[in-house]
Amino acid sequence: MARVELKNLRKEFDRGTIVAVDDVSVEIEDEEFITVVGPSGCGKTTTLRMVAGLERPTSGSVIIGDEDVTDIHAKNRDIAMVFQNYALYPHKTVMDNMEFGLRMSTDLTEEERKEKVRWAAEMMGIESLLEDTPDELSGGQKQRVALGRAIVRDPEVFLFDEPLSNLDAKLRTLMRTEVQRLQNELGVTSIYVTHDQEEAMTMGDRILILRDGKKQQIGAPKEVYNNPANEFVGGFIGSPSMNFIDVVIEQTDDGMILAGTDDEFRYNIGPDAIDNFGVLQSGGEYILGIRPEDVFPAEPTDQNTVDALVEVVEPIGSDNYLYLDLSGELDEGITRDEDEPDFIARVDTDFEPEIGDHVEITFSDPDLHLFDPATGESVLYDKNQGKTGGVATKSGAADD
């Protein structure tokens, strides 16, 4: 097994007019499972292809173990890659598909190769399919064959390029668990690219988040979720997405007030929590972030609450999603701007107000996030470091 280090990776296309990956540096420890996530076009697959040797970096380097493999051909790197489209030979049997890589890259005898294939097939639960061809298999079975083909290589590094995206939701969840079990059993350093942030959160020891080719943050799932380095990470990680409100800081004798710039929102930061917000400037403008699950119903008699109008109630079984308007004026015939984002509360199923009801909501001070509107960076990030465990790295900072 081996550690992987990406040093200042950059990849340009069309003579530099398109920058797919821009100065990405990451250190991945031996046996670690890293998930790479981000929106379409963020550079995650291009990064993976550079590790595999399928794309040559414009600049920067790829190190596997103690060897710089940047200029080494893909076939000579000790890696195995699982593709989104399975990449199986349609005319070959499952046995032949799984054996092919061993035949091309090792000096094992035919019987030794077949023995390794049978071992991997048993591990994947497909030993009864070895004489079938791909067109006789279901999507889940094809994916197991692709995984088994990678396992028999016994590589230093596994690379996964959205391998479960073609499966239905139930099978995807099953295979997600299967991939994690295999990685734990085999102890192979793994890099897993996905567009599904839930998949990234549940599978990875750490998550690398990319946007427009740039690293936004890397850290343990809990750390990235609870302490996002910037507004993009806060909004991208988590479902439903984090709520955002433009606020101005107003200092008071016994604390400070977060006041919405449209006067629809006022929230008092009490003296007990004021130290956490000491970096804020009176009169300063910020973007307040609050996750839907950190929004709580309150009684009208409670202190420090916000009045909201219920626009939509969306039951999802385990919870209710409340879509709220904080101006509380829609019942008076005032139409909200369609571009205004929803404010969502995720509440227990036993709290189910009617559409048009006014409800009081409140928050817990430690659950509030504040971002610089000019840069998007979290102004509380450094203060919150280490509170939730794990190691997180901001964009542009060293990994360790």
C-alpha positions in Angstrom: 0.0 0.0 0.0 1.1 3.6 -0.4 0.5 7.2 0.4 -0.4 9.6 -2.4 0.7 13.2 -2.7 -0.6 15.8 -5.2 1.7 18.8 -5.4 0.4 22.0 -7.0 -1.4 20.1 -9.7 -2.6 22.2 -12.7 -4.3 21.0 -15.9 -5.0 23.3 -18.8 -6.8 22.6 -22.0 -7.1 24.5 -25.3 -3.7 26.1 -24.9 -4.4 27.4 -21.5 -7.8 29.0 -22.2 -9.5 26.4 -20.0 -8.1 25.6 -16.5 -9.6 22.4 -15.3 -7.5 22.0 -12.2 -5.8 24.9 -10.5 -3.0 24.4 -8.0 -4.5 21.5 -6.1 -2.2 20.0 -3.3 -3.4 17.1 -1.2 -1.6 14.5 1.0 -3.4 11.1 1.3 -2.1 8.8 3.9 -1.5 5.1 3.4 -4.8 3.1 3.6 -6.9 6.3 3.7 -10.2 6.6 1.9 -10.6 10.1 0.4 -13.7 11.2 -1.4 -13.6 14.0 -3.9 -16.8 15.9 -4.5 -18.0 19.1 -6.2 -20.3 20.3 -8.9 -20.1 19.3 -12.5 -17.0 20.8 -14.2 -15.1 21.3 -10.9 -12.1 19.2 -12.0 -12.6 16.1 -9.8 -12.4 13.6 -12.6 -9.5 15.4 -14.3 -7.7 15.2 -11.0 -8.3 11.5 -10.7 -7.2 11.0 -14.3 -3.9 12.7 -13.6 -3.3 10.4 -10.6 -4.1 7.4 -12.9 -1.7 8.7 -15.6 -4.5 9.2 -18.2 -3.9 12.9 -18.2 -0.6 14.6 -18.0 -0.4 17.6 -15.7 0.4 21.0 -17.2 2.4 21.6 -14.0 2.8 20.0 -10.6 3.5 16.4 -9.6 1.9 13.1 -8.5 3.8 11.0 -6.0 2.8 7.5 -5.1 4.7 6.0 -2.2 8.1 7.5 -2.5 8.1 7.7 -6.2 7.3 10.7 -8.4 5.1 9.1 -11.1 4.2 12.3 -13.0 6.1 11.2 -16.1 5.4 7.5 -15.8 2.9 5.9 -18.2 -0.4 4.7 -16.7 0.3 1.0 -17.3 3.4 1.3 -15.2 1.7 2.8 -12.2 0.6 0.4 -9.6 -3.0 1.6 -9.5 -6.4 0.1 -10.4 -9.3 2.2 -11.6 -13.1 1.5 -11.5 -15.0 3.5 -14.1 -18.5 4.9 -14.2 -19.4 2.9 -17.3 -17.9 -0.4 -16.0 -15.6 -0.6 -19.1 -16.1 -4.4 -19.5 -15.3 -6.3 -22.7 -18.7 -7.4 -24.1 -17.4 -10.5 -25.9 -15.4 -11.8 -22.9 -16.8 -13.8 -20.0 -16.6 -12.5 -16.4 -13.6 -14.7 -15.8 -11.8 -13.3 -18.9 -12.7 -9.7 -18.0 -11.4 -10.1 -14.5 -8.3 -12.0 -15.6 -7.3 -9.6 -18.4 -5.4 -7.1 -16.4 -3.4 -9.8 -14.7 -2.5 -11.4 -18.0 -1.3 -8.1 -19.4 0.7 -6.9 -16.3 2.0 -9.9 -14.4 3.9 -13.1 -15.1 1.5 -15.3 -13.1 0.6 -18.6 -14.6 -2.9 -19.2 -16.1 -3.9 -21.2 -13.0 -2.5 -18.6 -10.6 -4.5 -15.9 -12.5 -7.7 -17.9 -12.4 -7.2 -18.7 -8.7 -6.9 -14.9 -7.9 -10.1 -14.3 -10.0 -12.0 -16.9 -8.1 -10.9 -15.4 -4.8 -12.0 -12.0 -5.9 -15.3 -13.3 -7.3 -16.1 -15.1 -4.0 -15.4 -11.8 -2.2 -17.8 -10.0 -4.5 -20.4 -12.7 -4.4 -20.3 -13.3 -8.2 -18.5 -16.7 -8.3 -21.6 -18.2 -10.0 -21.3 -15.7 -12.9 -17.7 -16.4 -14.0 -18.9 -18.0 -17.3 -21.5 -15.3 -18.1 -20.9 -12.4 -20.5 -21.7 -8.7 -19.5 -24.9 -8.6 -21.5 -26.3 -11.4 -19.2 -25.6 -9.3 -16.1 -27.6 -6.7 -14.3 -26.1 -3.2 -13.5 -25.2 -4.2 -10.0 -23.5 -7.4 -11.2 -21.5 -5.5 -13.8 -20.3 -3.1 -11.1 -19.2 -6.1 -8.9 -17.3 -7.5 -11.9 -15.6 -4.1 -12.4 -14.7 -3.9 -8.7 -13.5 -7.5 -8.7 -11.3 -6.8 -11.7 -9.6 -4.0 -9.7 -9.2 -6.2 -6.6 -7.3 -9.0 -8.4 -4.7 -6.4 -9.5 -3.7 -6.0 -5.8 -2.7 -2.4 -6.5 -1.1 0.2 -4.2 -4.0 2.6 -5.0 -7.7 2.2 -5.9 -9.2 5.0 -8.0 -13.0 5.2 -8.4 -14.7 7.5 -10.9 -18.3 7.8 -9.9 -18.7 4.0 -10.0 -22.2 3.9 -8.6 -23.9 6.7 -10.5 -25.6 4.3 -13.0 -27.3 2.2 -10.3 -30.7 2.8 -8.8 -31.0 4.4 -5.3 -31.4 1.1 -3.3 -28.6 -0.7 -5.1 -26.4 2.3 -4.9 -26.7 2.3 -1.1 -26.0 -1.4 -1.0 -22.9 -1.1 -3.2 -21.7 2.0 -1.2 -21.5 -0.2 1.9 -19.8 -3.0 -0.2 -17.1 -0.6 -1.4 -16.4 0.6 2.2 -16.2 -3.0 3.4 -13.8 -4.0 0.7 -11.6 -1.0 1.3 -11.5 -1.7 5.0 -10.7 -5.4 4.5 -8.0 -4.8 1.8 -6.5 -1.6 3.4 -5.8 -0.1 0.0 -5.3 3.7 -0.3 -8.4 4.9 -2.2 -9.5 8.0 -4.0 -13.3 8.1 -4.8 -14.8 10.8 -7.1 -18.5 11.4 -6.8 -21.0 14.2 -7.5 -23.2 13.0 -4.6 -22.3 14.9 -1.4 -24.2 12.3 0.8 -22.1 9.6 -0.8 -18.9 11.6 -0.1 -20.0 12.3 3.5 -20.8 8.7 4.4 -17.9 6.9 2.7 -14.8 9.0 3.1 -12.3 9.3 6.0 -11.8 12.8 4.6 -13.6 14.8 1.9 -11.9 17.0 -0.7 -14.2 19.6 -2.0 -13.4 21.3 -5.4 -14.9 24.2 -7.2 -13.8 25.6 -10.5 -10.7 23.5 -10.3 -9.6 24.9 -6.9 -9.5 23.2 -3.6 -12.1 24.7 -1.2 -11.6 22.5 1.9 -10.4 19.1 2.9 -11.3 17.5 6.2 -13.1 14.8 8.1 -16.9 14.7 7.2 -18.0 16.0 10.6 -15.5 18.8 10.5 -16.4 20.0 7.0 -20.1 19.9 7.9 -19.9 21.7 11.2 -17.1 24.1 10.3 -17.2 25.0 6.6 -14.3 27.1 5.4 -16.4 29.3 3.1 -20.0 30.0 1.9 -19.7 27.6 -1.0 -18.8 24.6 1.2 -21.5 25.5 3.7 -24.1 25.6 0.9 -22.8 22.5 -1.0 -22.4 20.1 1.9 -25.7 19.2 3.6 -29.3 18.6 2.4 -31.4 20.7 2.4 -28.7 23.3 1.8 -27.7 25.9 4.4 -29.8 29.0 4.7 -28.1 32.3 4.0 -29.2 35.8 5.1 -27.5 39.1 4.5 -27.0 40.8 7.9 -25.4 43.9 9.5 -23.8 43.8 13.0 -25.3 46.2 15.6 -23.5 46.5 18.9 -25.6 46.7 22.1 -24.7 47.3 25.7 -25.0 43.6 26.5 -24.2 41.9 23.2 -24.8 42.3 19.5 -27.6 42.0 17.1 -27.5 40.3 13.7 -29.9 42.5 11.7 -31.2 41.5 8.3 -30.4 44.1 5.6 -34.1 44.1 4.6 -35.3 44.5 8.2 -37.0 41.0 8.0 -34.6 39.5 10.5 -33.2 40.4 14.0 -31.4 38.0 16.2 -29.6 38.9 19.5 -26.2 37.3 20.3 -26.2 37.2 24.1 -23.3 37.9 26.5 -22.6 34.2 27.1 -21.7 33.7 23.4 -20.2 37.0 22.6 -16.6 35.8 22.8 -17.2 33.5 19.9 -18.2 36.5 17.7 -15.5 38.9 18.9 -14.0 39.2 15.4 -17.1 40.9 14.1 -17.1 44.6 13.6 -20.0 46.9 14.5 -21.7 48.1 11.3 -20.0 45.3 9.3 -21.9 43.4 6.7 -21.8 39.6 6.7 -23.7 36.6 5.3 -25.3 34.6 8.1 -25.5 30.8 7.5 -27.8 28.5 9.4 -28.5 24.8 8.6 -32.2 23.8 8.4 -31.8 21.2 11.1 -30.5 24.0 13.4 -33.7 26.0 13.1 -36.1 25.2 16.0 -39.7 26.1 16.6 -40.3 28.4 19.6 -43.1 29.8 21.6 -44.3 33.3 21.0 -43.5 34.1 24.6 -39.9 33.0 24.3 -37.1 35.6 24.0 -35.0 36.1 21.0 -37.2 34.5 18.3 -37.9 35.4 14.7 -41.4 35.5 13.2 -41.8 33.6 10.0 -44.6 32.8 7.6 -45.2 29.2 6.5 -45.2 28.9 2.7 -44.9 25.2 2.2 -44.9 22.1 4.5 -43.1 19.2 3.0 -43.3 15.9 4.9 -40.5 13.5 4.2 -41.3 10.8 6.7 -38.7 11.2 9.4 -39.0 15.0 9.4 -41.0 17.9 8.0 -39.4 20.6 5.8 -40.9 24.0 6.4 -40.3 26.6 3.7 -40.5 30.0 5.5 -40.7 33.6 4.5 -39.1 35.8 7.2 -40.7 39.0 6.1 -44.1 37.6 7.2 -45.9 39.7 4.6 -47.1 37.3 2.0 -50.4 36.9 3.7 -51.0 40.6 3.0 -50.7 40.3 -0.7 -47.1 41.2 -1.1 -45.4 38.8 -3.6 -41.9 37.7 -2.8 -39.1 38.1 -5.3 -38.7 34.8 -7.1 -34.9 35.1 -6.9 -35.0 35.2 -3.1 -33.7 31.9 -1.7 -36.0 29.7 0.4 -35.5 29.7 4.1 -36.0 26.1 5.3 -36.4 24.6 8.7 -36.1 20.8 9.2 -38.3 20.0 12.2 -39.9 16.9 13.9 -42.9 15.4 12.3 -45.1 16.3 15.2 -44.7 20.0 14.3 -46.8 20.5 11.2 -48.2 24.0 10.9 -50.7 25.0 8.2 -49.7 27.0 5.1 -50.1 30.7 5.9 -49.5 30.2 9.7 -47.1 32.5 11.5 -44.5 30.6 13.6 -41.7 31.6 15.9 -38.3 30.2 15.2 -35.0 30.4 17.0 -31.4 29.2 16.8 -28.5 28.2 19.0 -25.6 30.6 18.9 -22.9 28.0 18.3 -24.8 26.8 15.2 -24.5 30.1 13.4 -21.9 30.6 10.6 -20.8 34.0 9.3 -19.1 34.6 5.9 -17.4 37.6 4.4 -19.6 38.7 1.5 -16.6 39.9 -0.5 -14.6 36.7 -0.4 -17.1 34.1 0.8 -14.6 33.0 3.5 -15.8 32.1 7.0 -14.9 34.7 9.5 -15.4 32.2 12.4 -13.4 29.4 10.8 -10.2 29.8 12.8 -12.2 30.1 16.1 -14.1 27.0 15.4 -11.1 24.8 14.4 -10.8 21.7 16.5 -14.3 22.0 18.1 -15.8 19.1 16.1 -12.8 16.9 15.7 -11.0 15.9 12.5 -8.5 17.9 10.4 -9.9 20.5 8.1 -7.9 22.6 5.6 -9.0 25.9 4.1 -8.5 26.7 0.4 -4.9 27.7 -0.1 -3.6 26.3 3.2 -1.3 23.4 3.8 -2.9 20.0 4.4 -0.9 19.1 7.5 
